Amino acid sequence: MIVTLSKVTIITERLLKEGVLDILKKEGSTGHTMTACEGAGSRGINASDWEGRNIQIETIASPDTAERILEAVSQKYMENYALIAYISEVKVLRKGKFSSELTAD
């Protein structure tokens, strides 16, 4: 069965890795994918020159969990760090794999 969930994408400085992953776990994420990434943005400052490449962290969760994750990341990091975060709607199989709130197929 296909179900619609939310994908949270967070692109930020590598130094926030552990803090962001802690938020994901605390708010109910059951897993994530993380990749190194590069890009350019409006800030004109790239911490990757001394801290390493930026990271992109993605997790799929229920809409409620996704919103809690974004709110927590925003409150803790948005004002003082280079960070982009957004939610996308995705259709997935095996809904129980993505949230402890959801029952398995």
Helices and strands as residue ranges (DSSP letters): E 3-12, G 14-16, H 17-27, E 33-37, H 48-51, E 54-61, H 63-73, I 74-78, E 83-92, G 95-97
